[in-house]
Amino acid sequence: MLLEDEYIRLIFGLKLKQIRTEKNLSLFGLSKLSGLSKSYLNEIEKGKKYPKTDKILILAEKLETPYDHLVSLKLDKNLAPIGDILQSKILKEIPLDLFGIRENNLIDIIANAPAKVNAFISTIIKIATNYNLTRERFFLASLRSYQEAHNNYFKELEVEAEKFTKAYQIGLKNINAGFFEEILIEEYGYTINEDELNKHANLEELRNIFIPAKKTLLIDKNVSEAQKTFIYAKELAYNFLNIEDRLYTFPWIKFESFDQVLNNFKASYFAGALIIPQKDIVGKLEELFGSEEWNPMKLHRMIKSYNCSQETFYQRLTNILTEHFNIKNLFFLRFNKPMNSEEFKLTKELHITQQQAPHANRSNDHYCRRWISLKTIHDLEQSKKDRPTFGIQISSYENEKSEYLVLSSASQDPFKKDVNRSISIGLLLSPHLKRKLKFLKTDTFDRKIVGVTCETCSVQNCKERVAPPVKVERVNRHQHIENTVEKIIKSFS
């Protein structure tokens, strides 16, 4: 939150500028009228200085405005949203420097064009309200933008993971929960408790809770080996990276600041880099990409060679492909679907360099059932085998030239009972990608024309459609009306 004196200066400056412009006075004109210098008045309006009482009295008199109105912190309704955002925690909670923005620059923009900024903020608030944009979603969207701005590759975290690996003599054979637990206990003084969590039925979706005062990690004794390894790797990250402002549960249930969300990402990234070392996976991917024929078992064996979940592996690909293979036109998606429901939810997404569809929608539209991401979940539900299902296809949109090679796998959600989920990664079929993937030949994979949602899709005779294309029909109807009106106008010209 802005410091109180800083907030008071900004509000006074905004009010002074508003009153001055309403009276059609330039800064030069107000300077002549009040006897105060133009530069001094400019600094007041920008919130950099707060005038003394005698000068406020002069300004109140010359502007024919009550003194109490000038010094009051209450803003008129047309500036109220700016006051709300200045008083809120947003400017402090989001580390603007990550995006190359200085807080002072942002405040200058607000002070220089309050009416336009007010209109913009009001619009954002209305959009946020309509789409149920919570504080949580806002912070996660900010984190996603930060990842995308860096192609989701963070060299400093890779270096730290390699330092840790060397310091503790870690190799692929000892990347396991037992070895990591030993480091946590011996090096960082942890106590591991596998009994407490299971005493609380309402905590069945939690996998661990960290109690900092006792350095005790409560962990669900039913977690898989891969989950436990990842949980321990994150704890190692928090300690090795000296991160104190952190989240204490996995999955997290609440956060106090954006820094906690960011630090959770850093710890997760470190864990992924520790479990799937970049040098090892780069070599394996080079071998896979150099194969003349597509063999899905090679990919399955690669995933199995690491002590990780499907999601951890696919997320790691988004780090490695962008940096080591220059494959940056890619996306990552995670869909969830309750077993007794037909509703699919896009719960996680990442889009590098291009805004590839689909994006999570808040309008309750039905995602296209032709997506391999949804098909693998359907295949999982139809399968009688207790193991993940896999799929791969080339997807393209109607009336668009872009095509994507999309790999997907589906399994039961480890954090939610009776929920299935799929993890997918999509790669733009660019000339660069075709050169990289030797097995990418004509007719190697099924091709599908897909939409984003049924409501916005114009694909004809779609057998997978679960809702009519109402939004397409509305656009076409309006276009038809517009064309008819134009014809009428021309006929009378």
C-alpha angles and dihedrals in degrees: 000000000000115000112260096246091047091051091048091052092049094048092048091049093049092050093047092051092047093051092044094052092045088058091048092242123149120214087254090053094049089048091055091044097049102030090235118127120260093234091051092051090048091055090049092052091049091054095247096116136029115210123232121252095264092054092047088053090053092049092047091051097046093044092045090233127136113257091228091056092053096051096039116108090217112110128208113255092258090060098034096099089056090052089050094052093044090052094043125088095244097099091051100036097055112064096228091186088072087069095041093256124131117211091228090057091053092049090050090055090051092048095045097051108019096158094052093043090048091053090048093049092047090052092049091049091051092048090047091050094047093049096039092243102183126193087256094055091045092055093045090050089051091051091049090052089051091052093047092048088059096040085248091280119119113185095190091059091046089053092049091050090051090049090052091048091053095043093053097033094239121179132172090267095060099040093114141115094259095055094044091047089054091054092048091052100039100037105029103028097242126167114210118210118187098172109058100066093053091058090070115070094191091061096060092119092056120090099187146358123201118211106200097191091061098026085233123152114204108201133181107250090212097063117118122253091253093051093048091049091052093047091051091045090055091051089051088051094053090052100039093046091044093235112167103163097073148135117263103205137057115240088028118237101189142359135204100207145005089255089066091053090048093047091049088055092049092051091048091048091050090049091051091048090049096049095040107033112209096227091055098046093044089058093048093047091050089055092047094047092047093057114113092213129045111247114177091195089067089059092045091050090049092054091046091052089070127066093235146105124258089254094052090051096049092045089051088055090060088059097044102040095054096049106032102030100029089234099145103149094085142116137204123210136182119193125189127198128180110230095237096044139073093215118112118197125199099219101170134023141168127184119190118206095333132054097238118182144279108060125177108272126204096198097085093245118158115253116233110274090210091074112109087223089068096036093059089055089050090049090050091054091050094046120094092201121097097229139088121282122224135205141173131188144152110248128196135171125239112263091011129104097209118105129188132205102220125193119191141175129186132202141150113294106255092209103044128054117235093006127120125200141188130213118206140178122195127198124197110241095235125158087255092056092046089055091048097049107060092184093058100107134149113288093004090123136029114264123216133184103221139185131208099236131355090242092058099036123106097187108134125229094007110178092195095055114125099177134032119259092252096157093050090048091050092052091047091048092052091047091051091051091048091051092049092050091050091051091050092049091049092049090057094044 
